[in-house]
Amino acid sequence: MTARGIGLPGTILGVGLGGFVDGILLHQLLQWHHMLSSTDTDNVGIRHYPVDTVPGLRMNTVWDGLFHTVTWLAVLIGLGLLYSRVTASRGRVWRSRALWGWILVGWGLFNLVEGVIDHHLLGIHHVRTGPHQLWWDLGFLLLGALLVAGGWALQRGSGTLDLCEDGAKAPRG
């Protein structure tokens, strides 16, 4: 099995980790948005849940929790798939450029999919609301594209990574 064998688990792991960065940093620490914080101007007609009221913040917190549940499940699935595919030299895999490249690809895909769907198509929240929200949303998509490109380049340049043998003589990836 080559380093490409860890592509799916690494990507799923990256989706989950990227979602955690988004949820923890943007939703909780910076409090720039929550899952339903722009439903007053959304494109699908969801009831507005203002974050400056207790009922509105409660509903946004529930949806943030559902979002974190999905990201947590992605991390668990990614780890489970990775564990099932790597039978030896697990430490070497965790240090490999291949795995971290795929994780970056997954994080970038999270940004691209979540950004296009939630920010642009549904409009249920934006990275940061206000007069420059389009630029924040486009920056989020640009970051996603850069993460995908950088991760792809990183994993492509990793060389061969034997996932089944102890590989004492195998090149480091």
Backbone as ProteinMPNN parsed JSONL, in Angstrom:
{"seq_chain_A": "MTARGIGLPGTILGVGLGGFVDGILLHQLLQWHHMLSSTDTDNVGIRHYPVDTVPGLRMNTVWDGLFHTVTWLAVLIGLGLLYSRVTASRGRVWRSRALWGWILVGWGLFNLVEGVIDHHLLGIHHVRTGPHQLWWDLGFLLLGALLVAGGWALQRGSGTLDLCEDGAKAPRG", "coords_chain_A": {"N_chain_A": [[0.855, -1.182, 0.0], [0.529, 2.219, -0.77], [1.361, 5.673, 0.046], [-0.894, 6.924, -0.831], [-2.924, 5.365, 0.041], [-3.66, 6.312, 2.468], [-5.064, 8.491, 1.878], [-7.94, 8.855, 1.883], [-8.657, 8.422, 4.695], [-7.026, 10.447, 5.804], [-8.031, 12.766, 4.577], [-10.715, 12.808, 5.506], [-10.207, 13.053, 8.22], [-8.988, 15.569, 8.164], [-11.178, 17.151, 7.331], [-12.799, 16.989, 9.62], [-11.056, 18.087, 11.592], [-10.611, 20.635, 10.504], [-13.222, 21.611, 10.667], [-13.457, 21.694, 13.447], [-11.573, 23.72, 14.04], [-12.843, 25.906, 12.812], [-15.316, 25.949, 14.259], [-14.49, 26.192, 16.973], [-12.726, 28.424, 16.963], [-14.006, 30.537, 15.353], [-16.77, 30.388, 16.045], [-16.878, 30.087, 18.875], [-14.586, 31.254, 20.377], [-13.893, 33.78, 19.055], [-16.457, 34.546, 18.457], [-17.68, 35.379, 16.07], [-19.611, 34.365, 14.403], [-22.462, 32.127, 14.447], [-24.094, 28.985, 13.767], [-26.659, 29.673, 12.75], [-26.685, 32.412, 12.565], [-27.16, 34.397, 10.643], [-29.744, 34.225, 9.717], [-31.644, 36.116, 9.366], [-31.198, 37.285, 6.956], [-30.989, 35.205, 5.192], [-31.005, 32.846, 2.403], [-32.969, 30.952, 2.253], [-35.184, 31.118, 3.903], [-35.263, 30.498, 6.673], [-36.35, 30.701, 10.027], [-35.513, 33.599, 11.943], [-32.907, 33.691, 14.293], [-31.769, 35.589, 16.515], [-28.579, 36.334, 17.868], [-28.285, 37.931, 20.044], [-30.27, 37.553, 21.851], [-31.627, 35.519, 24.471], [-33.269, 33.186, 23.764], [-32.608, 33.053, 20.998], [-29.804, 32.737, 21.054], [-29.694, 30.318, 22.374], [-30.83, 28.552, 20.456], [-28.952, 28.85, 18.372], [-26.738, 27.836, 19.706], [-27.478, 25.157, 20.038], [-27.465, 24.341, 17.324], [-24.783, 24.863, 16.73], [-23.704, 22.916, 18.385], [-24.648, 20.583, 17.109], [-23.228, 20.844, 14.732], [-20.594, 20.6, 15.755], [-20.776, 17.961, 16.607], [-20.934, 16.565, 14.185], [-18.387, 17.208, 13.151], [-16.789, 15.989, 15.078], [-17.509, 13.305, 14.696], [-16.459, 12.988, 12.121], [-13.712, 13.179, 12.663], [-13.401, 10.898, 14.314], [-14.143, 8.852, 12.477], [-12.194, 9.244, 10.485], [-9.863, 8.677, 11.997], [-10.412, 6.008, 12.677], [-10.485, 4.762, 10.132], [-7.858, 5.282, 9.326], [-6.408, 3.878, 11.28], [-7.228, 1.285, 10.658], [-6.023, 0.893, 8.213], [-3.315, 1.185, 8.535], [-0.924, -0.894, 9.599], [1.51, -1.206, 10.782], [4.378, 0.617, 11.935], [3.194, 3.013, 12.817], [3.905, 5.416, 14.047], [5.678, 6.505, 12.21], [3.941, 7.071, 10.141], [2.342, 9.108, 11.265], [4.22, 11.106, 11.347], [4.608, 11.646, 8.729], [4.784, 13.437, 5.646], [2.872, 12.83, 3.823], [0.47, 12.068, 5.208], [-0.097, 14.469, 6.617], [-0.338, 16.203, 4.5], [-2.677, 15.214, 3.261], [-4.463, 15.705, 5.35], [-4.461, 18.504, 5.359], [-5.607, 18.892, 2.828], [-8.183, 17.906, 3.353], [-9.052, 19.77, 5.314], [-9.066, 22.095, 3.78], [-11.024, 21.354, 1.886], [-13.215, 21.208, 3.6], [-13.489, 23.973, 4.235], [-14.087, 24.987, 1.664], [-16.477, 23.616, 0.877], [-18.253, 24.097, 3.073], [-18.129, 26.873, 3.092], [-19.152, 27.607, 0.524], [-21.736, 26.419, 0.602], [-23.009, 27.178, 3.174], [-22.355, 29.941, 3.526], [-22.747, 31.196, 1.012], [-24.727, 29.887, -0.757], [-26.938, 29.04, 0.988], [-26.805, 31.097, 2.868], [-26.944, 31.209, 5.661], [-25.175, 31.878, 7.628], [-22.287, 33.994, 7.96], [-18.725, 34.451, 7.631], [-17.879, 36.728, 9.019], [-20.174, 39.053, 9.888], [-21.382, 42.131, 8.472], [-20.287, 45.245, 6.938], [-18.231, 44.329, 5.253], [-18.647, 41.639, 4.769], [-18.776, 39.956, 2.517], [-16.134, 39.94, 1.6], [-14.834, 38.698, 3.775], [-16.046, 36.18, 3.58], [-15.177, 35.392, 1.011], [-12.433, 35.364, 1.486], [-12.303, 33.209, 3.251], [-12.955, 31.144, 1.497], [-10.771, 31.381, -0.244], [-8.683, 30.737, 1.525], [-9.385, 28.061, 1.94], [-8.956, 27.018, -0.667], [-6.194, 27.429, -0.88], [-5.286, 25.764, 1.189], [-6.07, 23.242, 0.19], [-4.509, 23.147, -2.183], [-1.885, 23.435, -1.122], [-1.796, 21.225, 0.631], [-2.155, 19.155, -1.205], [0.18, 19.395, -2.732], [2.063, 18.905, -0.732], [1.529, 16.209, 0.042], [1.967, 14.964, -2.403], [4.673, 15.267, -2.773], [5.747, 13.516, -0.969], [6.848, 11.018, -1.356], [7.327, 7.397, -1.266], [5.5, 5.544, 1.061], [5.459, 2.931, 3.109], [2.833, 1.188, 4.37], [2.419, -1.186, 5.649], [4.643, -2.673, 6.344], [7.37, -2.827, 8.714], [9.424, -1.228, 7.92], [12.105, -0.235, 8.355], [14.118, 0.372, 6.619], [12.842, 1.891, 4.753], [12.246, 4.896, 2.881], [11.773, 8.063, 4.482], [8.627, 9.595, 4.64]], "CA_chain_A": [[0.0, 0.0, 0.0], [1.313, 3.442, -0.859], [0.879, 6.799, 0.841], [-2.227, 7.277, -1.3], [-3.851, 4.556, 0.815], [-4.116, 7.079, 3.617], [-5.727, 9.69, 1.358], [-9.316, 8.987, 2.378], [-8.704, 8.716, 6.127], [-6.417, 11.759, 6.066], [-8.956, 13.808, 4.131], [-11.838, 12.851, 6.443], [-9.651, 13.616, 9.449], [-8.82, 17.002, 7.912], [-12.503, 17.781, 7.345], [-13.197, 17.118, 11.016], [-10.179, 19.033, 12.296], [-10.924, 21.967, 9.973], [-14.488, 22.008, 11.269], [-13.195, 22.07, 14.829], [-10.937, 25.042, 14.046], [-13.905, 26.863, 12.515], [-16.275, 26.025, 15.357], [-13.886, 26.682, 18.21], [-12.179, 29.768, 16.788], [-14.953, 31.535, 14.847], [-18.05, 30.349, 16.753], [-16.793, 30.201, 20.323], [-13.62, 32.211, 20.908], [-14.078, 35.112, 18.479], [-17.9, 34.766, 18.401], [-18.002, 36.109, 14.847], [-20.881, 33.837, 13.907], [-22.95, 30.814, 14.877], [-24.646, 28.287, 12.599], [-27.862, 30.322, 12.206], [-26.628, 33.828, 12.971], [-27.576, 35.312, 9.573], [-31.008, 33.769, 9.144], [-32.494, 37.267, 9.031], [-30.925, 37.632, 5.553], [-30.628, 33.974, 4.489], [-31.605, 32.61, 1.084], [-33.886, 29.814, 2.299], [-36.357, 31.418, 4.711], [-35.233, 29.944, 8.026], [-36.706, 31.669, 11.063], [-34.353, 34.321, 12.475], [-32.511, 33.415, 15.672], [-30.753, 36.596, 16.845], [-27.648, 35.868, 18.895], [-28.29, 38.835, 21.194], [-31.387, 37.201, 22.738], [-31.402, 34.2, 25.075], [-33.799, 32.1, 22.907], [-31.843, 32.982, 19.76], [-28.49, 32.172, 21.344], [-29.905, 28.903, 22.686], [-30.999, 27.806, 19.202], [-27.659, 28.847, 17.697], [-25.855, 26.936, 20.446], [-27.873, 23.795, 19.669], [-26.97, 24.07, 15.976], [-23.323, 24.773, 16.839], [-23.436, 21.601, 18.954], [-24.841, 19.593, 16.042], [-22.071, 21.022, 13.852], [-19.442, 19.983, 16.412], [-20.99, 16.521, 16.608], [-20.542, 16.082, 12.856], [-16.929, 17.29, 13.011], [-16.242, 14.964, 15.959], [-17.685, 12.034, 14.003], [-15.489, 12.941, 11.02], [-12.408, 12.864, 13.25], [-13.429, 9.486, 14.72], [-14.144, 8.018, 11.267], [-10.858, 9.366, 9.893], [-8.911, 7.921, 12.82], [-10.721, 4.583, 12.529], [-10.015, 4.318, 8.814], [-6.396, 5.322, 9.326], [-5.944, 2.756, 12.108], [-7.468, 0.017, 9.961], [-5.159, 0.775, 7.031], [-1.908, 1.208, 8.912], [-0.754, -2.028, 10.504], [2.821, -1.126, 11.427], [5.073, 1.907, 11.777], [2.206, 4.089, 12.945], [4.599, 6.67, 14.364], [6.233, 7.034, 10.961], [2.822, 7.617, 9.374], [1.951, 10.389, 11.872], [5.254, 12.096, 11.027], [4.782, 11.709, 7.274], [4.227, 14.543, 4.863], [1.686, 12.327, 3.111], [-0.709, 12.19, 6.057], [-0.398, 15.875, 6.907], [-0.825, 16.789, 3.249], [-4.09, 14.839, 3.101], [-5.229, 16.421, 6.367], [-4.645, 19.875, 4.851], [-6.593, 18.805, 1.743], [-9.494, 17.782, 3.988], [-9.398, 21.044, 5.938], [-9.412, 22.995, 2.685], [-12.323, 20.939, 1.345], [-14.217, 21.668, 4.559], [-13.698, 25.41, 4.022], [-14.73, 25.233, 0.376], [-17.855, 23.12, 0.873], [-19.02, 24.841, 4.072], [-18.203, 28.265, 2.656], [-20.077, 27.749, -0.603], [-23.109, 26.068, 0.986], [-23.594, 27.968, 4.271], [-22.159, 31.383, 3.374], [-23.216, 31.744, -0.259], [-25.993, 29.339, -1.249], [-27.985, 29.168, 2.006], [-26.68, 32.394, 3.526], [-27.39, 31.113, 7.055], [-24.201, 32.64, 8.408], [-21.115, 34.483, 7.225], [-17.542, 34.416, 8.49], [-18.052, 37.887, 9.895], [-21.199, 39.904, 9.287], [-21.1, 43.563, 8.445], [-20.12, 45.846, 5.613], [-17.234, 43.626, 4.425], [-18.85, 40.204, 4.954], [-18.441, 39.229, 1.294], [-14.677, 39.774, 1.566], [-14.512, 37.669, 4.755], [-16.478, 34.902, 3.009], [-14.266, 35.059, -0.088], [-11.157, 35.023, 2.105], [-12.471, 31.857, 3.783], [-12.846, 30.247, 0.337], [-9.381, 31.435, -0.704], [-7.902, 29.928, 2.465], [-9.685, 26.669, 1.616], [-8.262, 26.645, -1.905], [-4.76, 27.366, -0.576], [-5.061, 24.556, 1.981], [-6.15, 22.097, -0.726], [-3.327, 23.163, -3.063], [-0.695, 23.167, -0.315], [-1.859, 19.841, 1.089], [-1.936, 18.28, -2.356], [1.611, 19.463, -3.045], [2.797, 18.259, 0.358], [1.403, 14.753, -0.034], [2.563, 14.5, -3.673], [6.127, 15.255, -2.624], [6.134, 12.73, 0.203], [7.516, 9.771, -1.696], [6.658, 6.151, -0.928], [5.326, 5.274, 2.484], [4.963, 1.565, 3.256], [1.914, 1.184, 5.501], [2.239, -2.527, 6.203], [5.914, -3.201, 6.833], [8.029, -2.025, 9.74], [10.02, -0.21, 7.076], [13.287, 0.388, 8.916], [14.937, 0.866, 5.516], [12.006, 2.672, 3.836], [12.471, 6.351, 2.969], [10.802, 8.806, 5.295], [7.667, 10.317, 3.806]], "C_chain_A": [[0.891, 1.233, 0.0], [0.729, 4.516, 0.042], [-0.516, 7.233, 0.403], [-3.303, 6.486, -0.55], [-4.356, 5.265, 2.061], [-4.823, 8.362, 3.174], [-7.126, 9.891, 1.91], [-9.351, 9.245, 3.879], [-8.11, 10.08, 6.466], [-7.337, 12.901, 5.695], [-10.135, 13.935, 5.097], [-11.389, 13.438, 7.781], [-9.472, 15.124, 9.312], [-10.136, 17.76, 7.892], [-12.938, 18.014, 8.784], [-12.365, 18.134, 11.771], [-10.412, 20.459, 11.811], [-12.228, 22.497, 10.533], [-14.315, 22.414, 12.714], [-12.528, 23.435, 14.921], [-11.98, 26.12, 13.799], [-14.826, 27.047, 13.717], [-15.688, 26.613, 16.627], [-13.415, 28.124, 18.056], [-13.255, 30.789, 16.422], [-16.278, 31.563, 15.611], [-17.886, 30.682, 18.233], [-15.839, 31.293, 20.801], [-13.829, 33.626, 20.378], [-15.551, 35.529, 18.446], [-18.298, 35.649, 17.21], [-19.314, 35.635, 14.25], [-21.222, 32.545, 14.625], [-23.631, 30.205, 13.655], [-25.833, 29.01, 11.967], [-27.858, 31.825, 12.446], [-27.013, 34.819, 11.877], [-28.901, 34.901, 8.95], [-31.986, 34.919, 8.91], [-32.31, 37.689, 7.581], [-30.586, 36.389, 4.725], [-31.369, 33.847, 3.161], [-32.663, 31.513, 1.083], [-35.079, 30.014, 3.218], [-36.413, 30.774, 6.081], [-35.589, 31.056, 9.011], [-35.445, 32.307, 11.646], [-34.145, 34.002, 13.949], [-31.404, 34.391, 16.062], [-29.883, 36.144, 18.016], [-27.604, 36.788, 20.111], [-29.538, 38.666, 22.064], [-31.113, 35.807, 23.297], [-32.001, 33.09, 24.218], [-33.011, 31.949, 21.597], [-30.478, 32.356, 19.965], [-28.609, 30.685, 21.696], [-30.029, 28.077, 21.409], [-29.684, 27.74, 18.422], [-26.687, 27.901, 18.379], [-26.189, 25.48, 20.142], [-27.309, 23.448, 18.293], [-25.447, 24.031, 15.927], [-22.934, 23.411, 17.404], [-23.622, 20.485, 17.943], [-23.677, 19.635, 15.057], [-20.837, 20.357, 14.469], [-19.577, 18.463, 16.491], [-20.57, 15.916, 15.275], [-19.025, 16.137, 12.689], [-16.245, 16.234, 13.883], [-16.351, 13.593, 15.309], [-16.711, 11.898, 12.832], [-14.096, 12.598, 11.544], [-12.358, 11.388, 13.652], [-13.378, 8.547, 13.511], [-12.774, 8.058, 10.604], [-9.819, 8.576, 10.668], [-9.146, 6.419, 12.69], [-10.241, 4.022, 11.202], [-8.493, 4.275, 8.757], [-5.837, 4.135, 10.113], [-6.121, 1.426, 11.377], [-6.535, -0.181, 8.773], [-3.672, 0.726, 7.365], [-1.697, 0.135, 9.963], [0.586, -2.019, 11.226], [3.382, 0.272, 11.19], [4.122, 3.085, 11.879], [2.854, 5.425, 13.253], [5.172, 7.328, 13.121], [5.133, 7.659, 10.111], [2.428, 8.982, 9.928], [2.969, 11.482, 11.596], [5.372, 12.353, 9.528], [4.139, 12.953, 6.666], [2.956, 14.102, 4.149], [0.436, 12.518, 3.958], [-1.073, 13.649, 6.284], [-0.833, 16.627, 5.656], [-2.295, 16.483, 3.038], [-4.97, 15.528, 4.136], [-5.478, 17.861, 5.926], [-5.645, 19.901, 3.697], [-7.998, 18.735, 2.338], [-9.953, 19.077, 4.629], [-9.816, 22.043, 4.864], [-10.753, 22.653, 2.064], [-13.454, 21.332, 2.29], [-14.527, 23.145, 4.311], [-14.46, 25.674, 2.732], [-16.202, 24.81, 0.39], [-18.714, 23.929, 1.845], [-19.182, 26.301, 3.655], [-19.188, 28.476, 1.52], [-21.515, 27.498, -0.148], [-23.68, 27.04, 2.011], [-23.483, 29.474, 4.065], [-22.841, 31.931, 2.125], [-24.578, 31.199, -0.701], [-27.129, 29.52, -0.243], [-27.977, 30.54, 2.668], [-27.07, 32.374, 4.994], [-26.41, 31.733, 8.041], [-23.062, 33.055, 7.492], [-19.931, 34.449, 8.176], [-17.615, 35.539, 9.511], [-19.053, 38.818, 9.22], [-20.796, 41.371, 9.352], [-20.825, 44.033, 7.048], [-19.153, 45.099, 4.703], [-17.419, 42.112, 4.474], [-18.535, 39.403, 3.698], [-16.941, 38.962, 1.22], [-14.218, 38.726, 2.574], [-14.87, 36.288, 4.194], [-15.567, 34.46, 1.865], [-12.887, 34.692, 0.435], [-11.169, 33.609, 2.677], [-12.336, 30.837, 2.651], [-11.421, 30.222, -0.205], [-8.482, 30.608, 0.215], [-8.14, 28.443, 2.189], [-8.953, 26.2, 0.373], [-6.753, 26.527, -1.671], [-4.42, 26.126, 0.246], [-5.108, 23.306, 1.11], [-4.892, 22.023, -1.591], [-2.052, 22.829, -2.286], [-0.657, 21.736, 0.177], [-1.596, 18.865, -0.033], [-0.451, 18.242, -2.715], [2.435, 18.736, -1.981], [2.715, 16.742, 0.256], [2.012, 14.199, -1.313], [4.082, 14.394, -3.558], [6.621, 14.356, -1.512], [6.891, 11.454, -0.121], [6.703, 8.566, -1.26], [6.626, 5.976, 0.578], [4.701, 3.904, 2.6], [4.119, 1.502, 4.518], [1.757, -0.173, 6.154], [3.517, -3.095, 6.811], [6.471, -2.274, 7.901], [8.819, -0.917, 9.05], [11.24, 0.481, 7.654], [14.156, 0.979, 7.812], [14.16, 1.773, 4.576], [12.306, 4.156, 3.986], [11.387, 7.018, 3.789], [9.912, 9.636, 4.394], [7.038, 11.457, 4.494]], "O_chain_A": [[1.901, 1.273, 0.703], [-0.275, 4.295, 0.719], [-1.245, 7.845, 1.184], [-4.463, 6.897, -0.514], [-5.364, 4.864, 2.644], [-5.142, 9.217, 4.001], [-7.464, 10.987, 2.357], [-10.006, 10.192, 4.315], [-8.636, 10.789, 7.324], [-7.419, 13.896, 6.416], [-10.513, 15.046, 5.468], [-12.109, 14.226, 8.395], [-9.772, 15.873, 10.241], [-10.209, 18.887, 8.381], [-13.394, 19.103, 9.131], [-12.907, 18.956, 12.51], [-10.411, 21.393, 12.612], [-12.342, 23.683, 10.841], [-14.946, 23.367, 13.173], [-12.878, 24.232, 15.791], [-12.004, 27.135, 14.496], [-15.084, 28.174, 14.14], [-16.32, 27.442, 17.282], [-13.677, 28.956, 18.925], [-13.402, 31.801, 17.107], [-16.853, 32.633, 15.809], [-18.658, 31.465, 18.786], [-16.248, 32.173, 21.559], [-13.932, 34.571, 21.16], [-15.86, 36.72, 18.41], [-19.137, 36.542, 17.332], [-20.049, 36.424, 13.656], [-20.391, 31.952, 15.314], [-23.73, 30.856, 12.615], [-25.993, 28.96, 10.748], [-28.919, 32.443, 12.522], [-27.179, 36.001, 12.176], [-29.156, 35.195, 7.782], [-33.045, 34.716, 8.317], [-33.167, 38.377, 7.025], [-29.963, 36.504, 3.67], [-32.249, 34.648, 2.846], [-33.201, 31.175, 0.028], [-35.927, 29.125, 3.298], [-37.501, 30.526, 6.602], [-35.177, 32.204, 8.844], [-34.429, 31.635, 11.821], [-35.082, 34.038, 14.747], [-30.223, 34.059, 15.951], [-30.383, 35.64, 19.022], [-26.955, 36.464, 21.106], [-29.837, 39.514, 22.906], [-30.435, 35.004, 22.656], [-31.303, 32.111, 23.952], [-32.776, 30.828, 21.144], [-30.035, 31.541, 19.155], [-27.731, 29.891, 21.358], [-29.407, 27.021, 21.29], [-29.34, 26.693, 17.874], [-25.897, 27.233, 17.711], [-25.286, 24.655, 20.003], [-26.736, 22.373, 18.114], [-24.875, 23.252, 15.164], [-21.953, 22.812, 16.962], [-22.837, 19.536, 17.918], [-23.199, 18.595, 14.604], [-20.116, 19.632, 13.783], [-18.571, 17.756, 16.444], [-19.922, 14.87, 15.241], [-18.435, 15.206, 12.14], [-15.24, 15.651, 13.477], [-15.407, 12.804, 15.357], [-16.195, 10.809, 12.58], [-13.38, 11.808, 10.929], [-11.378, 10.702, 13.361], [-12.647, 7.557, 13.527], [-12.249, 7.019, 10.203], [-8.989, 7.885, 10.077], [-8.193, 5.644, 12.602], [-9.66, 2.938, 11.152], [-7.911, 3.342, 8.204], [-4.904, 3.469, 9.663], [-5.267, 0.545, 11.467], [-6.286, -1.317, 8.37], [-2.866, 0.272, 6.554], [-2.216, 0.228, 11.075], [0.77, -2.761, 12.192], [2.897, 1.01, 10.332], [4.23, 4.045, 11.117], [2.399, 6.461, 12.768], [5.157, 8.551, 12.989], [5.363, 8.663, 9.436], [2.203, 9.917, 9.16], [2.623, 12.664, 11.609], [6.163, 13.198, 9.108], [3.102, 13.436, 7.119], [2.066, 14.915, 3.899], [-0.555, 13.071, 3.481], [-2.239, 14.024, 6.155], [-1.609, 17.579, 5.74], [-3.076, 17.365, 2.682], [-6.105, 15.897, 3.834], [-6.58, 18.381, 6.099], [-6.445, 20.831, 3.595], [-8.903, 19.429, 1.876], [-11.119, 19.45, 4.504], [-10.808, 22.754, 5.024], [-11.539, 23.546, 1.748], [-14.525, 21.741, 1.843], [-15.692, 23.525, 4.189], [-15.378, 26.494, 2.709], [-17.07, 25.57, -0.039], [-19.791, 24.396, 1.474], [-20.246, 26.892, 3.843], [-19.976, 29.422, 1.548], [-22.413, 28.275, -0.474], [-24.714, 27.661, 1.765], [-24.412, 30.212, 4.393], [-23.445, 33.002, 2.165], [-25.487, 31.978, -0.988], [-28.168, 30.088, -0.579], [-29.035, 31.08, 2.992], [-27.485, 33.4, 5.534], [-26.783, 32.072, 9.164], [-22.903, 32.527, 6.391], [-20.111, 34.422, 9.394], [-17.435, 35.324, 10.71], [-18.811, 39.31, 8.118], [-19.981, 41.781, 10.178], [-21.091, 43.323, 6.078], [-19.25, 45.228, 3.482], [-16.464, 41.368, 4.248], [-18.067, 38.269, 3.803], [-16.524, 37.875, 0.822], [-13.314, 37.945, 2.279], [-14.092, 35.342, 4.318], [-15.225, 33.282, 1.764], [-12.236, 33.802, -0.113], [-10.17, 32.894, 2.6], [-11.692, 29.801, 2.812], [-10.918, 29.164, -0.584], [-7.622, 29.865, -0.258], [-7.196, 27.653, 2.202], [-8.391, 25.105, 0.358], [-6.111, 25.623, -2.206], [-3.381, 25.504, 0.027], [-4.281, 22.409, 1.269], [-4.282, 20.961, -1.715], [-1.235, 22.03, -2.744], [0.394, 21.096, 0.149], [-0.9, 17.866, 0.152], [0.103, 17.173, -2.971], [3.393, 18.035, -2.304], [3.734, 16.061, 0.373], [2.524, 13.079, -1.315], [4.698, 13.527, -4.178], [7.793, 14.42, -1.143], [7.515, 10.867, 0.763], [5.527, 8.694, -0.923], [7.611, 6.232, 1.272], [3.54, 3.718, 2.234], [4.624, 1.734, 5.616], [1.02, -0.296, 7.132], [3.45, -3.927, 7.715], [6.102, -1.103, 7.989], [8.873, 0.209, 9.545], [11.399, 1.686, 7.462], [14.853, 1.969, 8.032], [14.755, 2.373, 3.681], [12.59, 4.626, 5.088], [10.232, 6.591, 3.788], [10.396, 10.308, 3.483], [6.209, 12.151, 3.905]]}, "name": "protein", "num_of_chains": 1, "seq": "MTARGIGLPGTILGVGLGGFVDGILLHQLLQWHHMLSSTDTDNVGIRHYPVDTVPGLRMNTVWDGLFHTVTWLAVLIGLGLLYSRVTASRGRVWRSRALWGWILVGWGLFNLVEGVIDHHLLGIHHVRTGPHQLWWDLGFLLLGALLVAGGWALQRGSGTLDLCEDGAKAPRG"}
